[in-house]
Amino acid sequence: MVLARLCFAAAAIALAVLAGVLFAQIITANGATWLHFIQVALLIVCCVWLAWGFNTAAVGILWHRAHKPVFHDPKVPVTARTAVLMPVYNEDADAVLARVAAMIEGLGALGQLDHFDFHVLSDSTKAESVTAERRAVFQVAADLQTAGRLYYRHRAKNTGRKAGNIADFVTKNGGAYDYMLVLDADSLMRPATILDMVARMEADDELALLQTQPLIIGRQTLFGRALQFSAALYSPFFSRGIAALQGREGPFWGHNAIIRIKSFAAACGLPDLSGPPPFGGHILSHDFVEAALLSRAGYKVRVDPDLEGSYEEAPANLIEYAKRDRRWCQGNLQHGRLLTAPRLRFWSRVSMVSGIMAYAASPIWLLFLIVSLLDPILAPEPNYFPGDTLFPVFPRPETTKALLLLLGIFLLLLLPKTLIAFRTAFSHRAKRFGGPAAVLGSATCELIMTSALAPIMMLFQSKAVAEILVGADSGWPATEREDEGIPFSVAFKSSWWMVLVGAALLFTTFTYAFELFLWVCPIALPLLIAPLFVSLTGSPPIGEAARRLSIFATPFELHPEPVIRSSESWRARLSSVAAAPSAGTEPAPVSVPAGAVAGRA
């Protein structure tokens, strides 16, 4: 494992240094300035990040699991007790409880429900949300007759947010269970997959956390459909790369993962960081830290990409995506204060650096763009008669090296997705996506769309990093998950400043560095139309038109499995009850019984 990681990192650094050397030769062919050194340094950092992602995908494409995975034997009853935790925070109660009901119903159909308890852990701050949650829990418990398997608890004070919510459960009730399956409010899991996860925990006493790769379902807008297609097509390969490299120091993405409660309680007490937010206070991206603490304690933390049937939803438009991204950005940047924490495993620190770079890369690319524009503007007039020569010396073009560098960057960006798309299109997997033509057509549309989105995301993330650096706290806003569309006025309010940035880029290059004008257009033009782009990609009718053309089709949309259909049915059922005249009557609270204390969390 050490040798594999060393080769992986060395390859990424070597590719980045090669790109930096080529770039340095191109821009200093006719003399070097201090701006050139900044450009080269910024490019090398960015290319390390690109090469890291490229290598992860390459490993995922080539890697084959060495050991046969464990699956639950349907003939063998589960013996371990597992708590399925559904933390909620001002969510759509009917949607949340529909997913809970589908999983309860599925486990009951398999005859395995007796060893699972479902806990809806509410941190909601709105009275109407709490009322709706209680009504929906009461309705599901009554309809499924599982009051002894479904519990609801509302915290009046949501100390520590989601991490504090889980810690509160572990401290008060964790002793009653062997494992907890931690979900998000938008999570849904195939019951058979839940049983497989329990079986794998039972088969390995050192395994403390087992993470699945959640795939996105249920999106109707063009933006949401592109997200769920990309996740369905590419994520399994990238997850295999992560699994191969991280080994027993794997990731925790905060949900759709099963955790050994005793190990978690012993190792994962989270401190508050000193000082005020955004760098102090509660740790927002607690999942990375909890994975690192479990690894430090000697436990295995693993991701198993072969565990299918793990689902989540995602923001339906770019504004909601950026809002969620802002919170994640703050949480990941907080990890900079934890990199020197004692006794952390080396690869846990690497994972934290990767999380930081996921957001720092955008402002670094932006700085590279700004410096590259300043270079020709501030460059002195060319001197064609240096020294005492009688003959002019003209600048030497480095066209071949420039094209080679450009090709290399495009390969780092596009080759992994291209290989995965063609591999899928010409395999049995293509049928699940609607056939080879649907796979390649959707992959092409996704590539075009993400290329146009890249400058917009670069500015959203750069703005988030800048806000954090000047001390602005993101808080913990609730995520809007509904496909309701986004009016142009709302899109304009959120992205008008990008229009100014795009216009400034075009004006500056056209006036002062015309030789860069065409190169800047792919960045500036999407910014110039950012409000329109955000509004159109967040439109459900446009998403529906794409669906009819089989663009961004996924297996879960074309052939939804029983738990997805059950969830949709339950949501319609609960919504109809909520709309009934008698729905305004609040049922009695469903409370959690006192559980044994598992230890400090």
N, C-alpha and C positions, 0 to 999 in steps of 0.2 A: 504494500500500500504506500509506503514512504517513497519508494522508487517511482511508482506511478504518478504520485502527486508531484514529485520533483520534476519529472519529465513534462508533465502537464504545464506547470508554472514556467519552466525553462522555455518551452515552445511558445507560450504566450509572450514572454518577455523578448525572445529572439525575433518573433514576427514584428513586434512593436519597434524594436531597435532598428531592424532592417528598414521599416517604413520611415523612421526618423532619419536614418542616414541618407536614404534616397531623397527625402524632402530637403534635407540640408544641402545636398549637392545641387538640387534644382534652384533653390532660392539664393544660394551664395555663389553661384557661378560667376557673377560679376561684382562680387564684393559682399562682405558681411556687415550687418549692423546689429545693434542690441535687440531690435525687434525680431530679428531672425532667430536668435537663441531662444527667445520666449516662444516663438511659433513652434520650433522643433520640440521644446520641452512639453508644450501643451499637446502636440500631436502624439508624442510617444505615450503620454498618460492615457489619452483617448484610445489609442490603438491597443494598449494592454487590455483595456476593458473590452474592446471589440474582439480581440483574439481570445480572451477568456471565454466569452460566450460562444465563439466559433468552436473552440476546443471542447467545450461542454457538449455541444450538439454532436460533434464528431464522435466523441466517446459514446454518447447515447445511441448513435446509429450503429456503431460497431460492437457495442458491449452485449454479451450474453451472460445471463445469470449462471454462476458456478454451481449453486445449490438448488435442489428442487424445492419450490415453495410449499408451505404447509397450507392445506385447505381443511375446512371443517367437514367432518364426516356427518352427513345428515342423520345417520342412524344412531349417533352418539349424542346424548343430551349434554347441554352446557352445564357445567357445575359452578363456575366462577360467577360471582355477583358483579354486575356492571351497572353503573349509573350513566345514563345518557343525558348530558347537560346541554340545555338550549338557553344560553344567555340572550336576553332581549333588552332593547333600549329604544323606546318610542317607535316600535315597528308596527307593521300591519299584522294585528293579532290573528286574523283569520288565515292569512298566508302562513304564518309561523306554525299555528296549531294544525293546519292542514298537513304540513310536512311531518309533524309529530304523529298525527293520527295515522298517516300512511305507513310510517315505520312501525308503530305499535301493531297495526293490523297485519303487516307483513310478517313480523316476528311471531304473532299469534297463529298465523296460517301455517308456519313452519313448526309449531308446537314448542317454541323456545322462549316464550315471553316470561316465564316464571322467574328467570334469573336476570331480568332487566327491569330497571325502574327509570322512568323519564322525569326529569326535573326541569321545569321552566323557571329560570332564574331571572327575575325582572329587576332591572335598574331604571325603569321608565320614570320620567319626571312629570309627565302630563297625566292629569287625572283621567282624561278620556281614554288614554292608552291603557292605564291600569284597569279601568272598568271593562274595556274590550277584552283584555287578556283574561280576566277572571271569567267573563262570560264564555269565551271560547274554550278555556280549560274545562269549565263545568260541563259544557255541551259535549266535548269529546269524551270526557270521563263517563258521562251518562250514556252516550250512544254506544261506546265500546265496552261499557261495564268494567272499566279498569281503574276505578278510583284507587285501588291499592297499588297501582303501577304508574300513576301519573300524579305529580305533585307540582304545586305552584308556590313560589315565595317571592314577595316583593320587598326590596330593601328601600326604606325611606331615604336613606343617605347612601349614595353610590360611591363610597370611598374606594379609591383605587381602580375605578371603572371596571372593565371586563376582568382584568387580572385580580382585582380585589373581590369581584363577584365570585370567581372560581375559588379563590383562597378562602373566602367565607364559607363556601360549601364544604371544602376539604376539611376545614377546621371543625365545623359543627356536625357534619354528616358523613365525612369520608370514611370513617372507621367501619361503616356498615358495608363497604364495597371493596372488591379487589381492584377494579379498574373503573376509569371514567372515560367515556367517549365524549370528547369536547367538540361541540358543533358551534356554528354561527347561526344567527337568526334566519339566514337564507340557505342553510345546509339541508341536504337530503341524501340519505344513503340507502343503498340496496340492503335489505335485511340479511341476505346471504353473505354479503361483504362484511357486515358487522360481526357475524358469526366467525368468518375467516380471521378477522382481526383478533378476536378473543382467542381462537385456536393458536394463532402465532404467538400471542403473549404467553399462553400456557406452555407452549413448547420451548420457550427460552426464558429462563429465570433472570437472565441479565438484561433482557429487553425491557426498557422503562417507557419508551415512547415509540409508537409506530404511526408514521404519517402516510396518508394516502395522497394521491394527486387529484384534487377536486377539479372537475370539469364544469363548464358553465352551461346552464340550460335556461330555457324560458324567456329568452330575449326576442323582441319583435322589431326594434329599431335597427337601422342599417349599422349603426355603431355597435350595438349590442350583439347583433348577429355576426359581425366580423370578429368580435371578441370570442364568442363561443365557438366559431369555426376554427379560429387560430388555436384556441386551447385544445379542441378535440383533435386537430391534426398534428400539431407540433409538440404540445406539452408532454405526451408520453415519452418522446425521445429525449427531450431536455431533462426530464425527471430521471430517466435511466442514466444519463451522464452524471447527474448530481449523486444518485445512489452509488454509482461505481466509484466516484472520487471521495465521497464523504464517509462511506463505510459506516462505522459505528458512531460517528460524530455527525449524524445527518441533521436535516433541517426540521424545524417546527414552524408551520405557517399559521398556527393559532386556532385551527379548526379542522374538523374531519380527521381527527387523530385520536388514538386510544392511548391512555397513560396509566401506568401502574401507580395507584394512589399512594401506597406506602413510600415508594421511591420519591415521588413528587413532593410529598409532605416533608420528607427528610432533607431534600436537597434544594428546593426551589423557593425558599423565602426571599422575596424581592424587597430590597431596601428602596427608600425614596432617595433620589439624587439630591445632593446639597444645592442650595440656591433656588431661585425662581425658575419657572418655565421660560423659554422652551427647552433649555438644556438641563434644568433641574426639575425637581418634583417627581411625580409618578413616571415610571418608565412606560412609554406608550407602546413601543414594539417589544412587549414583554416576551413574546414567543421565542425570538432568537435567544434571549438571555436565559430563559428556562431550559432550552435545549442545551445551551453551553454549560449550565449548572449541573444538569443531569450527566453530561459527558464528563465533567470535572469530577463528579462523585464516582465515576467508574462504570456507569450504566451505559447500555447501548441505546442510541437514538437513531432510528432507521426510517428511511422512506422506501416503500415497496410499490413501484409503479405498476406492478401486475395486478394490484388490487383495484379492479374496476368497480363501477357502480357508486362512485363518490361524486356528489354534485354540489354546486352552489349557484347562486345568481351573481350578477355583476351590475354596476351602474349602467343605465340604459343610454346615457348621453355623456358627452365629453365634459360637461360642467360638473356633473355629479362624480365622474371619474376623477377629475382634478381635485375636487373637494376631499374625496377619500385619500387621494395620493398625497395631499398636503399633510394630513395627519400621519400617514406612514413615513413621509419624508422627515418630519420632526422626530418621530420615534427612532428611525434609523440613524439620524445624525446624533442623537443622544448616545448611541453606542460608541462614539468616539471617546467618551469618558470612561468606557468600560474595557477598552482594549488592553489596558495594562493591569486589569484585575488579576489577583494572584491565582496560580494553578489552573488557569483555563487551558484547554487543549489548543494546540497550535491551529488546527483546522477550524476550531470554533472562532478563533480570532480572524482567520481568513474569511469565514462566512460573514462576520460582522463588517469587515472591510468591503466585501462584495455588496452588502446591503447599503453601506454608505455610498459606494460608487454608483449604485443604481440611480441615485439622485444627483450626486456631485458631477457625474459625467455631463449632464446637460449644461450647467454653467461653464464647465471647462470647454465644451464645444463652442459655446457662445463667445467665450473669451478668445478662443482660437479664431473665430470668424471676425471679431472686432480687430484683433491684432493684424490679421491678414489684410483687412481693408485699410488699416492705418499705414501699413508698409509702403504701398505705392503712393499714398498721399503725402507721406513725410519724406519719401526718398528724395535725395538731391538730384538735380539735373544730371543726366549722363555726360561724362567727360570722354569724348571720343579721341582725345589727343593727350593721354597721360604721359608724364615724364617729358623727355626731350625728343620723342619720336616725331618724324615728319609724316608718318602715315597713320590714318585713323585706325582705332581698335574698336570694333563693334561688339555689342553684347552677344554672348554665346547662348543660343537656345538649347534647352535640355528637354526637348519634346519627348524623346524616347523614354527617358527616366520618369517624366511627368505622367505619361500614359501608363507606364508600368506601375507606378504608385497608385494611380486612380483605379486601375484594374485590381490591384491587391486589396484596396479598401472595399471595393464593390464585392469582391469574393468573400471577404470576411463578413460583410453584411448579408449577402444574398445567397451564398452557396449552401449553407445548412438548410434553409427553408426550401430551396430549389430541390436539393437531394431528397428531402423528406417527402415533398409533394410528388415527385416522380416515382419514388419508391412506393408510395401509397397508391398512386394511380395505376401502377402495373402489378398490383398484388391483390390478394383476396379481400384486403381491407377496403378496396375502392367501392365495393358494392354497398358498404355501410354508409358511404357518403353520396350515393346516387350514381356511381359509375366513374370511369376514368375522366370523361369529359367534364363532369361536374367538379371533380377534385382539381383538375388543372385550371379550369375556368375560375373557380372560387379562389384558388391560390393566387392567380394572377390579379384578380380584383382586390384581394386582401393586400397584396404587395403594393399596388397602386395607392390604395387607401391609406395604408400605414406610412408610405413615403410622403404623402400629402399631409398626414397628421404629425409627422416627425417635427417639423419646425414649430408647430403649435404646442406640442407637448414639451419641446425644449424650452419655450418661453414660460409655460405654466410651471415647470419644475424649477427653472432658474429663478422665477419670482418667489416660489416657495422657499428655496434655499436662502435667497436674499432676505426675506421676511424673518426667517429663523435667526439669521446672523445678526439682525438688528434687534432681536428680542421679542418678536411677535409670537404669541402662543396660539396654536390652532384650536385648542379645546378638543371636544369630542362630539362633533355634530352627528346627528343620526343620518344614516344613508337613505336617500330616496331611491327605491328599487323599481318603481312602477314605470311602465312604458307609456307615458302620457304625452310625449312630444315636448318640444321646447320652442316657444315662440321666438321669432327673430329679435324682438325687443330684449328678451332675456339673454339671448346669445350675444347680442351687441353690448349689453351692459357688462358682460363678463370678459369680452375680448376686444373691445374698441381700441385699447392701447396697442394691441398687436397690429391693427391696421396702420397705426402711426409708425410702428417699428418697420413694417414692411415697406411703407412709402419712403421712409428715411433711407432704408437700404438701397432701394432702387434709385432714388435721387442722388445719393452719395456716389454710388458706383458709376452711374451714367455721367456724372459731372466730373469726378476726380479720378476715377479708375475704370475707364470704359472697357479696358481689356478683361475686367472681371465681371462685367454686367451679365453676360449669359450664364456664368457660373453661379451668380447670386440669385437668378430668377427662380430656380426650384425651391429656394428657401423663402424668398420675399413674396412671391405670388400667393402661396397658401396663406401667409400672414395677412396679405392685403384683403383676402376674402374670408378671413377666419370666422366672422359672425355668421355669414351665409353657410359656410361649411359646417359649423357646429350645429346650426339649426336643421339643415337638411339631413345630416347623418343621425340626428336625434329624432327623426320623423318616423312614426310607426307605419304610415301608408307607404313610404318609400321602402321601408323594410319588408312590408308585405309584398310589394312588387318584386323585390329581390327574391323572396321566398318562392313566388310563382315561377320565377325563372331558374329555380334550383341554385341560386347564388348563395353561398355560405350555408348550404344544407349540412346538417350533422346527423350522425346515427340516432341521437336521442330525439331529434325532431322527426326524422323519417320513420323510425321504429321505436317509439317511446316504450320503455319497459314498464312492468306493472306498477312499480312504486311511484313512477312519474305520473302515470294515469290516475292512480289512486289519490295522489296529492292534489291533482287538478280537480278531481271529483269532490274531495273533501273541502276544498276551498270554495267551490260553488255552493256546497251544502251549508257551510258555516256562514257564508255571506248572505244566503237567503234567510237564514235564521236571524242574523243581525239586522236585516232589513225589515223583519216582521214587526208589527206594532208593539208586541210584548217584549221586544229585545231591549227596551230601555230599562227594564227591571234588572238591577244588579244582583247576581247570585251571591250566596255566601262564599267568603274566601276559602280557597282550597289551600291548606297549609302543609308544610313539610314536617313530618315527625322528627323529634330530636334524635340525632344520630351520635354514635360514639365519636370522640375527638381523635382524629388521625395523627395529630401532631401539628407543628408549626408550619404555616405555608405563607 
